[in-house]
């Protein structure tokens, strides 16, 4: 094959530039809007926006999860929409169109990376693709549990407390706060200690400090949406989850618990009004947040021993006075 002449190369370059320019001007500004995470049972809206100019028409819009297509919109065909079966995906056709797809009742099987593919019509058939991930959140069935081995702490003593949030997908993030201010964790894992026991809520009771091997009743007061000064900094990121939704699990259960521990030496500044407030916050994205809290009093000296010393001193003084009085009386009678 003979190489192109100078004039031929210029001709090819000219038409390549023209068609490239048509593609850029015709289909551009493609953008995809997929929520980062949704709760199980929620309706999910996927949006894809673009601009077509210079009298260029839309040829097709295709939606994929991973590599598998589940929705197609072609304006020149009737009906315009086609849906392809895909596990975990249920399209609401009545609410879907060229620029959005509505998915019903999210389940964990829906999660994945979604891709929008838009193509312009002839003569360019210019195609653009954008993608974004979607996570489906299964929240814990009840609030976190916070336990410690003591109910009193003195200045200089070591405070150790463990917090656990029930299984969830993805596992809940844990944050500890001392008197409303965030503190560092000693460790964070997704396996429960052998001594840890779950007691789902049965009735409202006051949260108290318990030994690790004792029963602990989770209660409604222990599941509170955050209003602490520390959480107020993030209040725009937290919303109350809707009513719990049940679904038939067809795939594997990927839920995992979250466990964190704090360990620190108690300083005098940790006590406010004679008590110390330790809070454990469990959160998942901006969809779920709950807390557990313990109040520790400052360790006091043994009152009984102080009174015992005082009483012994008084008794000793009385005995001495009586003895001296007897000695004086005997001396005077001689």
C-alpha positions as a Markdown table, in Angstrom:
| # | Residue | x | y | z |
|---|---|---|---|---|
| 1 | Unk | 0.0 | 0.0 | 0.0 |
| 2 | Unk | 1.4 | 3.3 | -1.1 |
| 3 | Unk | 1.8 | 6.1 | 1.5 |
| 4 | Unk | -0.6 | 9.0 | 1.2 |
| 5 | Unk | 0.6 | 12.1 | -0.5 |
| 6 | Unk | 0.9 | 15.4 | 1.3 |
| 7 | Unk | -2.5 | 16.5 | -0.1 |
| 8 | Unk | -4.1 | 13.2 | 1.0 |
| 9 | Unk | -2.8 | 13.5 | 4.5 |
| 10 | Unk | -4.2 | 17.0 | 4.8 |
| 11 | Unk | -7.6 | 15.8 | 3.5 |
| 12 | Unk | -7.8 | 13.0 | 6.1 |
| 13 | Unk | -6.7 | 15.2 | 8.9 |
| 14 | Unk | -9.3 | 17.8 | 7.9 |
| 15 | Unk | -12.2 | 15.3 | 8.0 |
| 16 | Unk | -10.9 | 13.7 | 11.2 |
| 17 | Unk | -11.0 | 17.2 | 12.8 |
| 18 | Unk | -14.5 | 17.9 | 11.5 |
| 19 | Unk | -15.9 | 14.6 | 12.8 |
| 20 | Unk | -14.1 | 15.0 | 16.2 |
| 21 | Unk | -15.5 | 18.5 | 16.4 |
| 22 | Unk | -19.0 | 17.3 | 15.6 |
| 23 | Unk | -18.7 | 14.6 | 18.4 |
| 24 | Unk | -17.6 | 17.1 | 20.9 |
| 25 | Unk | -20.2 | 19.7 | 20.0 |
| 26 | Unk | -23.0 | 17.2 | 19.6 |
| 27 | Unk | -22.8 | 15.1 | 22.8 |
| 28 | Unk | -21.1 | 16.5 | 25.8 |
| 29 | Unk | -21.3 | 17.3 | 29.6 |
| 30 | Unk | -22.4 | 13.7 | 30.4 |
| 31 | Unk | -22.9 | 13.3 | 34.1 |
| 32 | Unk | -24.2 | 10.5 | 36.3 |
| 33 | Unk | -26.0 | 10.8 | 39.7 |
| 34 | Unk | -26.1 | 7.6 | 41.8 |
| 35 | Unk | -26.5 | 7.8 | 45.6 |
| 36 | Unk | -23.5 | 6.5 | 47.5 |
| 37 | Unk | -25.7 | 4.4 | 49.8 |
| 38 | Unk | -29.3 | 3.6 | 50.4 |
| 39 | Unk | -31.2 | 1.7 | 53.1 |
| 40 | Unk | -32.7 | -1.7 | 52.4 |
| 41 | Unk | -36.3 | -1.3 | 51.1 |
| 42 | Unk | -35.7 | 2.2 | 49.7 |
| 43 | Unk | -36.6 | 3.4 | 46.2 |
| 44 | Unk | -33.5 | 4.3 | 44.3 |
| 45 | Unk | -33.3 | 6.9 | 41.5 |
| 46 | Unk | -30.4 | 6.8 | 39.0 |
| 47 | Unk | -30.0 | 9.9 | 36.8 |
| 48 | Unk | -27.9 | 10.5 | 33.7 |
| 49 | Unk | -27.7 | 14.0 | 32.1 |
| 50 | Unk | -26.1 | 15.3 | 29.0 |
| 51 | Unk | -26.2 | 17.9 | 26.3 |
| 52 | Unk | -26.9 | 17.5 | 22.6 |
| 53 | Unk | -26.2 | 20.4 | 20.2 |
| 54 | Unk | -26.1 | 21.3 | 16.5 |
| 55 | Unk | -29.3 | 19.4 | 15.7 |
| 56 | Unk | -27.8 | 16.1 | 16.7 |
| 57 | Unk | -30.3 | 13.5 | 18.0 |
| 58 | Unk | -30.2 | 10.9 | 20.8 |
| 59 | Unk | -29.7 | 7.4 | 19.6 |
| 60 | Unk | -29.8 | 5.4 | 22.9 |
| 61 | Unk | -29.3 | 5.4 | 26.6 |
| 62 | Unk | -28.2 | 2.1 | 28.3 |
| 63 | Unk | -27.8 | 1.3 | 32.0 |
| 64 | Unk | -25.5 | -1.4 | 33.3 |
| 65 | Unk | -24.7 | -2.9 | 36.7 |
| 66 | Unk | -21.2 | -4.1 | 36.3 |
| 67 | Unk | -21.0 | -5.5 | 32.8 |
| 68 | Unk | -24.7 | -6.5 | 32.6 |
| 69 | Unk | -27.3 | -4.3 | 30.9 |
| 70 | Unk | -30.6 | -4.0 | 32.7 |
| 71 | Unk | -32.3 | -1.0 | 31.1 |
| 72 | Unk | -32.3 | 0.6 | 27.6 |
| 73 | Unk | -34.0 | 3.7 | 26.1 |
| 74 | Unk | -34.2 | 4.2 | 22.4 |
| 75 | Unk | -36.4 | 7.1 | 21.3 |
| 76 | Unk | -36.9 | 5.8 | 17.7 |
| 77 | Unk | -38.4 | 2.5 | 18.9 |
| 78 | Unk | -41.8 | 1.7 | 20.4 |
| 79 | Unk | -42.0 | 1.1 | 23.2 |
| 80 | Unk | -39.0 | 3.4 | 24.0 |
| 81 | Unk | -37.9 | 1.3 | 27.0 |
| 82 | Unk | -36.6 | -2.2 | 27.4 |
| 83 | Unk | -35.8 | -4.0 | 30.7 |
| 84 | Unk | -33.5 | -7.0 | 30.9 |
| 85 | Unk | -33.8 | -9.3 | 34.0 |
| 86 | Unk | -31.0 | -9.0 | 36.5 |
| 87 | Unk | -31.0 | -10.3 | 40.1 |
| 88 | Unk | -31.6 | -7.6 | 42.6 |
| 89 | Unk | -32.8 | -5.1 | 40.0 |
| 90 | Unk | -36.6 | -4.3 | 39.7 |
| 91 | Unk | -37.2 | -1.3 | 37.4 |
| 92 | Unk | -40.3 | 0.9 | 37.8 |
| 93 | Unk | -41.0 | 1.4 | 34.1 |
| 94 | Unk | -43.8 | 3.9 | 34.8 |
| 95 | Unk | -41.3 | 6.3 | 36.5 |
| 96 | Unk | -38.3 | 5.7 | 34.2 |
| 97 | Unk | -37.4 | 7.4 | 31.0 |
| 98 | Unk | -34.4 | 8.8 | 29.0 |
| 99 | Unk | -32.7 | 10.6 | 31.9 |
| 100 | Unk | -33.6 | 8.6 | 34.9 |
| 101 | Unk | -34.2 | 5.0 | 36.0 |
| 102 | Unk | -36.2 | 4.2 | 39.2 |
| 103 | Unk | -35.4 | 1.0 | 41.0 |
| 104 | Unk | -37.8 | -0.5 | 43.6 |
| 105 | Unk | -37.1 | -1.9 | 47.1 |
| 106 | Unk | -33.4 | -2.0 | 47.4 |
| 107 | Unk | -31.8 | -5.2 | 48.6 |
| 108 | Unk | -28.2 | -6.2 | 49.2 |
| 109 | Unk | -28.2 | -7.9 | 45.8 |
| 110 | Unk | -28.7 | -4.5 | 44.1 |
| 111 | Unk | -25.4 | -3.1 | 45.2 |
| 112 | Unk | -22.6 | -2.6 | 42.7 |
| 113 | Unk | -21.1 | -0.2 | 40.2 |
| 114 | Unk | -23.7 | 1.4 | 37.9 |
| 115 | Unk | -22.8 | 2.6 | 34.4 |
| 116 | Unk | -24.7 | 5.0 | 32.1 |
| 117 | Unk | -23.9 | 4.8 | 28.4 |
| 118 | Unk | -25.3 | 7.5 | 26.1 |
| 119 | Unk | -24.9 | 7.5 | 22.3 |
| 120 | Unk | -25.7 | 10.2 | 19.7 |
| 121 | Unk | -27.5 | 9.3 | 16.5 |
| 122 | Unk | -26.0 | 9.2 | 13.0 |
| 123 | Unk | -23.7 | 10.3 | 11.5 |
| 124 | Unk | -21.3 | 10.4 | 14.5 |
| 125 | Unk | -22.8 | 7.7 | 16.9 |
| 126 | Unk | -20.6 | 9.4 | 19.5 |
| 127 | Unk | -20.7 | 7.6 | 22.8 |
| 128 | Unk | -19.9 | 8.7 | 26.3 |
| 129 | Unk | -19.9 | 6.6 | 29.5 |
| 130 | Unk | -19.9 | 7.4 | 33.2 |
| 131 | Unk | -20.1 | 5.1 | 36.2 |
| 132 | Unk | -20.6 | 5.3 | 40.0 |
| 133 | Unk | -20.9 | 2.8 | 42.9 |
| 134 | Unk | -24.0 | 2.1 | 45.0 |
| 135 | Unk | -24.1 | 0.5 | 48.4 |
| 136 | Unk | -27.2 | -1.0 | 50.1 |
| 137 | Unk | -27.1 | -0.6 | 53.9 |
| 138 | Unk | -28.5 | -3.1 | 56.3 |
| 139 | Unk | -28.6 | -1.3 | 59.7 |
| 140 | Unk | -28.1 | -3.1 | 63.1 |
| 141 | Unk | -31.2 | -4.6 | 64.6 |
| 142 | Unk | -30.7 | -2.6 | 67.8 |
| 143 | Unk | -28.3 | 0.0 | 69.3 |
| 144 | Unk | -24.7 | -0.4 | 70.4 |
| 145 | Unk | -23.8 | -1.9 | 73.8 |
| 146 | Unk | -21.2 | -0.2 | 76.0 |
| 147 | Unk | -19.7 | -2.1 | 79.0 |
| 148 | Unk | -17.0 | -1.5 | 81.6 |
| 149 | Unk | -15.7 | -3.6 | 84.5 |
| 150 | Unk | -16.2 | -0.8 | 87.1 |
| 151 | Unk | -18.8 | 1.9 | 88.0 |
| 152 | Unk | -16.3 | 4.1 | 89.9 |
| 153 | Unk | -13.0 | 5.6 | 88.8 |
| 154 | Unk | -10.4 | 7.6 | 90.7 |
| 155 | Unk | -7.9 | 10.0 | 89.4 |
| 156 | Unk | -4.9 | 8.0 | 88.1 |
| 157 | Unk | -6.8 | 4.8 | 87.6 |
| 158 | Unk | -7.1 | 3.1 | 84.2 |
| 159 | Unk | -10.5 | 3.1 | 82.5 |
| 160 | Unk | -11.2 | 0.3 | 80.1 |
| 161 | Unk | -14.5 | 0.0 | 78.2 |
| 162 | Unk | -15.7 | -2.0 | 75.3 |
| 163 | Unk | -18.4 | -1.0 | 72.8 |
| 164 | Unk | -20.0 | -3.3 | 70.2 |
| 165 | Unk | -22.6 | -2.7 | 67.5 |
| 166 | Unk | -24.7 | -5.6 | 66.2 |
| 167 | Unk | -24.1 | -7.1 | 62.8 |
| 168 | Unk | -24.7 | -4.7 | 59.8 |
| 169 | Unk | -23.6 | -4.3 | 56.2 |
| 170 | Unk | -21.4 | -2.5 | 55.9 |
| 171 | Unk | -20.2 | -2.8 | 59.5 |
| 172 | Unk | -21.0 | 0.3 | 61.6 |
| 173 | Unk | -18.2 | 2.8 | 62.3 |
| 174 | Unk | -17.6 | 3.4 | 66.0 |
| 175 | Unk | -16.6 | 6.6 | 67.7 |
| 176 | Unk | -15.8 | 7.2 | 71.4 |
| 177 | Unk | -16.4 | 10.5 | 73.1 |
| 178 | Unk | -15.4 | 11.6 | 76.6 |
| 179 | Unk | -17.8 | 14.3 | 77.9 |
| 180 | Unk | -18.8 | 15.0 | 74.3 |
| 181 | Unk | -15.2 | 15.2 | 72.9 |
| 182 | Unk | -13.9 | 12.5 | 70.6 |
| 183 | Unk | -11.1 | 10.3 | 71.9 |
| 184 | Unk | -8.9 | 7.7 | 70.2 |
| 185 | Unk | -9.7 | 4.0 | 70.3 |
| 186 | Unk | -7.3 | 1.3 | 71.5 |
| 187 | Unk | -8.5 | -1.2 | 68.8 |
| 188 | Unk | -11.3 | -1.8 | 66.3 |
| 189 | Unk | -12.3 | -5.2 | 65.0 |
| 190 | Unk | -15.2 | -7.1 | 63.5 |
| 191 | Unk | -15.2 | -10.1 | 65.9 |
| 192 | Unk | -17.0 | -10.2 | 69.2 |
| 193 | Unk | -15.1 | -11.3 | 72.3 |
| 194 | Unk | -16.1 | -14.6 | 73.7 |
| 195 | Unk | -17.5 | -13.1 | 76.9 |
| 196 | Unk | -19.7 | -10.6 | 75.0 |
| 197 | Unk | -23.4 | -11.4 | 75.1 |
| 198 | Unk | -26.3 | -9.7 | 73.1 |
| 199 | Unk | -29.6 | -9.1 | 74.8 |
| 200 | Unk | -32.0 | -7.5 | 72.3 |
| 201 | Unk | -34.3 | -4.9 | 73.8 |
| 202 | Unk | -37.4 | -6.2 | 75.5 |
| 203 | Unk | -38.4 | -3.3 | 77.7 |
| 204 | Unk | -37.2 | 0.2 | 78.6 |
| 205 | Unk | -34.7 | 0.2 | 81.4 |
| 206 | Unk | -31.9 | 2.5 | 82.6 |
| 207 | Unk | -28.5 | 1.9 | 81.2 |
| 208 | Unk | -26.0 | 1.0 | 83.9 |
| 209 | Unk | -22.4 | -0.1 | 84.1 |
| 210 | Unk | -22.1 | -3.9 | 84.0 |
| 211 | Unk | -19.4 | -6.4 | 84.4 |
| 212 | Unk | -18.5 | -8.0 | 81.1 |
| 213 | Unk | -19.9 | -11.4 | 82.1 |
| 214 | Unk | -23.2 | -10.2 | 83.4 |
| 215 | Unk | -26.4 | -9.7 | 81.6 |
| 216 | Unk | -27.0 | -6.4 | 79.9 |
| 217 | Unk | -30.4 | -5.2 | 78.7 |
| 218 | Unk | -30.4 | -3.0 | 75.7 |
| 219 | Unk | -33.2 | -0.5 | 75.9 |
| 220 | Unk | -35.0 | 2.2 | 73.9 |
| 221 | Unk | -33.2 | 5.0 | 75.8 |
| 222 | Unk | -29.9 | 3.4 | 74.7 |
| 223 | Unk | -30.8 | 4.0 | 71.1 |
| 224 | Unk | -30.9 | 7.8 | 70.7 |
| 225 | Unk | -30.1 | 9.9 | 67.7 |
| 226 | Unk | -27.2 | 12.0 | 68.5 |
| 227 | Unk | -27.6 | 15.4 | 70.1 |
| 228 | Unk | -24.2 | 15.7 | 71.8 |
| 229 | Unk | -21.9 | 18.6 | 71.2 |
| 230 | Unk | -19.5 | 16.4 | 69.4 |
| 231 | Unk | -22.2 | 15.1 | 67.0 |
| 232 | Unk | -23.7 | 18.5 | 66.4 |
| 233 | Unk | -20.7 | 19.2 | 64.2 |
| 234 | Unk | -21.9 | 16.4 | 61.9 |
| 235 | Unk | -25.7 | 16.9 | 62.3 |
| 236 | Unk | -26.1 | 17.6 | 58.6 |
| 237 | Unk | -24.7 | 14.2 | 57.8 |
| 238 | Unk | -27.0 | 12.2 | 60.0 |
| 239 | Unk | -30.7 | 11.4 | 59.5 |
| 240 | Unk | -33.1 | 9.1 | 61.2 |
| 241 | Unk | -33.5 | 5.8 | 59.3 |
| 242 | Unk | -37.1 | 4.9 | 58.3 |
| 243 | Unk | -39.1 | 2.0 | 59.7 |
| 244 | Unk | -37.4 | -1.3 | 59.6 |
| 245 | Unk | -38.0 | -3.3 | 56.4 |
| 246 | Unk | -37.9 | -7.0 | 56.2 |
| 247 | Unk | -37.0 | -8.9 | 53.1 |
| 248 | Unk | -36.3 | -12.5 | 52.0 |
| 249 | Unk | -32.5 | -13.0 | 51.9 |
| 250 | Unk | -31.6 | -14.9 | 48.8 |
| 251 | Unk | -27.9 | -14.4 | 48.9 |
| 252 | Unk | -25.1 | -14.7 | 51.5 |
| 253 | Unk | -25.4 | -12.8 | 54.8 |
| 254 | Unk | -22.5 | -10.3 | 54.7 |
| 255 | Unk | -23.4 | -8.5 | 57.9 |
| 256 | Unk | -20.6 | -8.1 | 60.5 |
| 257 | Unk | -20.5 | -6.7 | 64.0 |
| 258 | Unk | -18.2 | -3.8 | 65.1 |
| 259 | Unk | -16.2 | -3.9 | 68.3 |
| 260 | Unk | -14.0 | -1.1 | 69.7 |
| 261 | Unk | -12.2 | -0.6 | 73.0 |
| 262 | Unk | -10.9 | 2.5 | 74.8 |
| 263 | Unk | -8.1 | 2.4 | 77.4 |
| 264 | Unk | -6.8 | 5.5 | 79.2 |
| 265 | Unk | -5.6 | 6.8 | 82.5 |
| 266 | Unk | -8.3 | 9.0 | 84.1 |
| 267 | Unk | -7.2 | 12.6 | 84.8 |
| 268 | Unk | -8.8 | 15.0 | 87.2 |
| 269 | Unk | -10.0 | 17.2 | 84.2 |
| 270 | Unk | -12.0 | 14.2 | 82.9 |
| 271 | Unk | -14.6 | 14.7 | 85.7 |
| 272 | Unk | -17.3 | 17.3 | 85.2 |
| 273 | Unk | -19.4 | 17.9 | 88.3 |
| 274 | Unk | -17.9 | 14.8 | 89.9 |
| 275 | Unk | -18.8 | 12.4 | 87.1 |
| 276 | Unk | -17.3 | 11.2 | 83.8 |
| 277 | Unk | -19.5 | 10.6 | 80.7 |
| 278 | Unk | -18.3 | 8.0 | 78.1 |
| 279 | Unk | -20.3 | 7.7 | 74.8 |
| 280 | Unk | -20.0 | 5.2 | 72.0 |
| 281 | Unk | -21.5 | 6.3 | 68.7 |
| 282 | Unk | -22.3 | 3.8 | 65.9 |
| 283 | Unk | -22.9 | 5.2 | 62.4 |
| 284 | Unk | -23.1 | 4.0 | 58.8 |
| 285 | Unk | -22.7 | 6.6 | 56.1 |
| 286 | Unk | -25.3 | 9.4 | 56.7 |
| 287 | Unk | -28.1 | 6.9 | 57.0 |
| 288 | Unk | -27.8 | 5.5 | 60.6 |
| 289 | Unk | -26.5 | 6.7 | 63.9 |
| 290 | Unk | -27.2 | 5.5 | 67.4 |
| 291 | Unk | -25.3 | 5.7 | 70.8 |
| 292 | Unk | -24.7 | 4.0 | 74.1 |
| 293 | Unk | -23.6 | 5.9 | 77.2 |
| 294 | Unk | -22.1 | 5.3 | 80.6 |
| 295 | Unk | -21.8 | 7.7 | 83.5 |
| 296 | Unk | -18.9 | 7.0 | 86.0 |
| 297 | Unk | -18.8 | 8.7 | 89.4 |
| 298 | Unk | -15.5 | 9.9 | 90.9 |
| 299 | Unk | -14.2 | 7.3 | 93.4 |
| 300 | Unk | -14.7 | 8.6 | 97.0 |
| 301 | Unk | -12.6 | 7.7 | 100.1 |
| 302 | Unk | -14.1 | 5.1 | 102.5 |
| 303 | Unk | -16.4 | 7.0 | 104.8 |
| 304 | Unk | -16.7 | 4.2 | 107.3 |
| 305 | Unk | -13.0 | 4.0 | 107.9 |
| 306 | Unk | -12.7 | 7.8 | 108.6 |
| 307 | Unk | -15.6 | 7.7 | 111.0 |
| 308 | Unk | -14.1 | 4.6 | 112.7 |
| 309 | Unk | -10.8 | 6.5 | 113.4 |
| 310 | Unk | -12.7 | 9.5 | 114.7 |
| 311 | Unk | -14.8 | 7.4 | 117.0 |
| 312 | Unk | -11.8 | 5.5 | 118.4 |
| 313 | Unk | -10.1 | 8.9 | 119.1 |
| 314 | Unk | -13.1 | 10.1 | 121.0 |
| 315 | Unk | -13.4 | 6.9 | 123.0 |
| 316 | Unk | -9.7 | 7.1 | 123.9 |
| 317 | Unk | -10.0 | 10.7 | 125.1 |
| 318 | Unk | -13.0 | 9.8 | 127.3 |
| 319 | Unk | -11.1 | 6.9 | 128.8 |
| 320 | Unk | -8.1 | 9.1 | 129.6 |
| 321 | Unk | -10.3 | 11.8 | 131.3 |
| 322 | Unk | -12.1 | 9.1 | 133.4 |
| 323 | Unk | -8.8 | 7.6 | 134.5 |
| 324 | Unk | -7.4 | 11.0 | 135.4 |
| 325 | Unk | -10.5 | 11.8 | 137.5 |
| 326 | Unk | -10.2 | 8.6 | 139.4 |
| 327 | Unk | -6.5 | 9.3 | 140.1 |
| 328 | Unk | -7.3 | 12.8 | 141.4 |
| 329 | Unk | -10.1 | 11.5 | 143.6 |
| 330 | Unk | -7.8 | 8.9 | 145.2 |
| 331 | Unk | -5.1 | 11.4 | 145.8 |
| 332 | Unk | -7.5 | 13.8 | 147.6 |
| 333 | Unk | -8.8 | 11.1 | 149.9 |
| 334 | Unk | -5.5 | 10.2 | 151.2 |
